[in-house]
Amino acid sequence: MDHRCTMDGKVGWIHMKKWFAVVAVVIILGIAGGVFLRLHNAVYIKPMNEYAVPEQVVSYRQDDKTWAEDRLGDSSYSMKSSGCLVTCMASAISSSGKAITPGELNQLFSDSQVYDDAGNVQWDRIRDLEGYSVEVFDSVSKQKLDQCLSQGHYPIVRVRMHGFGNFHFVLIVGTREGEYLCMDPLEDDLTKLSRYGNMVYGIRLFASA
C-alpha cells in the first residue's frame, strides 16, 4: 500500500512537471509572438554618414502648458496625450526659419479640418494648405533618412517608446558619433534614435513650400 501511494505521488509530480513545461512553452511563445507583432514592419536604422546638428534646432514639448490641453480638431485627444506628431512638425518648420508653435500649428490644422474624428493627421488635407509641403514615404530606409538630411530637411520618424512601447513620433535633426539625434516632444534634451531601439516604422517629411 505504501509503495503504491509513493508511485502515485511520483506519477502526479511527473504530470505536474509536464503541465508546468507546457505552460512555460505557451508563455514563451506568447511573449515571442507579442514581440514579433510589436516589431512587425520595423526597419533597423543606423546612419550612413555624419550630419552635423545645426544650432538653430527649435525644440518643443507637446505637454507645454501653453497648448497641452488643446484638442486635436474635434477629437477627444489633446496635444499632451497625442500631439507628438504635430509638435515634431512645428519643430521642423521652426528649425527651418519659419517660426510656428505646436499650438499655432494645431489651431491651423483644426481650422482646416486636417484631423479625422480620432485626431489622426490626414496628409492629403495638409497638401491643400498654402505654404507647406509634405511627403509620406512608402518605405523606410537609411538612404531616405540621409537624403532628407543632406537636403537640409528634418525627417519625422515613427518609433515605439523604449523600443517596444506605444507608437511615438520624433524628429531627426542630425547625427553624432554614428547615432541619429532626435528632438523628442516629451524630452527637454536631444535623444538618440538608439533609445527607441533604432527601429523605425515610418518616415514623414513636413516643410515650408
N, C-alpha and C positions, 0 to 999 in steps of 0.2 A: 504493500500500500504506500509506504513512504517512497519507494523507488518510483512508482507510477506518478505520484504527486510531483516529484522532482523533475521528471521528464516533461510533465505538463507545463511546469514552470519554465523550463528551458525552451519548449516549443513556443510558449506565449511570448517569451523575451525575443526569440528569433523573429516572430511575426511582427512584434513591435518595432524591432530594428529595421525590418524591411519597410514597414509603414513610414517610419521616420525618413528612410532613404528616399522613398517615393515623394514624400512631401518636400524634402530638400531639393530634389531634382525639379519638381514643379515650381518651387520658389525661384531657383536659379534660372530656369527657362523664362519665367515671368519677368524677372529683372532684365535678362538679356533681351527679351522682346521689347520691354519698355525702353531700354537704351537705344535699340535699333530704331524704334519709332521716333524717339526724340532726335536722333541724328540723321534721320532719313532726309535725303535731298541736300544735306550739308556738304560743303566743299572745304577741305583743309587748305588754308591760305597762309603763305609766307611771302614777303616782298622779294621781287627780283632785283630791284635797285634801291638806292638811297634817295629819299626826297626830303629835303630839309623842312622842318616845321616852321612856317612863316610866323613872324612876330605879331601879325595882325589878326591871328585867330581870335574870334569872339566866342566866348563860352557862355552858354545859358543853362539854367536849370528848369526843368519842367515843373518843379514844385516851388518855384519862386512865388512868394505870397502875392505878388502883383497880379499874377494870372492863374495861380494854382487852381482856383475854384471855377474858372471859366469853362463852360461846356463846349464840347466839340459839336458845333451845329445844334441840331435839335435832339441829339442823343443824350443818354443819361451819363455819358462818360465825361470826365473832366481832364483838364491839362495835367493835373497832378497824377491822376491814375493812368492816363493813356496818351499823354501828349509828347511822348519821346520822339516820334517821327516829325511832328510839326516843329518841335524845338530844334532838332537837327537841321531842318530845312531853314529855319530862321538864322541859325548859326552859319550855315553855308553861305547864305545871301549876305549877311552882315560881314563875314570874313572876306568877302569879295569886294567890299566897299560900298554896298547899298544897305544902310542900316535899317533893320526892321526887327522888332522884338517878337518873341513867340506869341505874346498876347495880341499884338497887332496882326500878325500873320494868321492866327487863329480866327480873329474877327473877320478878316478878309475872306478866308475860306468859308466861314459860317454864312456871311452875307451872300457869297457866290454859290452857295449850296454845293460845296466841294465834298462835304461829308455825306455818307449814307446814314440810314437810321441807327446803325450800330457804331457810328463815329469813325468808320473807315474812310480813308482818303480815296476819292475817285480821280485817278490820274487824268483821265480824259477831260474832266472838268477844269483841271489846272491848265491844260493846254489852251483853253479858251480865254484864260486871263492874260491881259496885256502886260508885257514886261517880264514874263517868266518863261522858262523852258524846262521841260522835264524829259527824262529818259528812264524807262524801266527796262533793265537788261533781262533778256530771256534766259540767261545762264550766268553762272558765277565762275570767275577765273581770276588769277592774279594778274594776267595780262590786261584784263579790263580795268582792274583797280589801278594798275600802274599807268595805263593810258590816261585815265582821268587825272591822276596826279601830275603827270607830265604835261598836261594841257592847262594846269593851274586850277583844276576843279577839285572839289572835296566830295568824294563818293559817300553816300549813306548806305550802310550795310545792316542787314537784319541778322541778329545773333540771338543766342539764348543766354539768359543771365547765368553766370558762373559755369557756362558750358552746357548745362542740362536743364536749366530752369525755364521760365516763361520767355516768350519772344520779346525782343527789345531792339531798338534802333540806336546806333551810334554813328558818329561822323568821323571818317578817317581824314586826318589832316596832314599826314606825313609819315616818315619812318625814322627810326633811330636804332642803331646797333642791331640791324636785322629784324626789327619789330615794327609793325604798323602802330602808330599812335592815334588815339581816338578821343574825341570830345564826347563824353558820356553825359546825357542830360540829368543823370542822377548823381554826378560826382562834381566836386569843385576843381579837381586837377585832371590833366590828361591821363588816360589809362592806356594800357597795351591791349592789342587785339587778343593776345595770348590769355588775357583774363577771361575771355569767352571761349577758350579752347582753340582759338584760331579757326573756328568753324563758322562759315558764312552761308546764309540761306537765301540771300537775295541782295541785289545791288540796285540802288536808285540814284539818280542824279537830278538835282534841282539847282537851277542857276538863273541869273539875270539874262534876259534875252538881249 
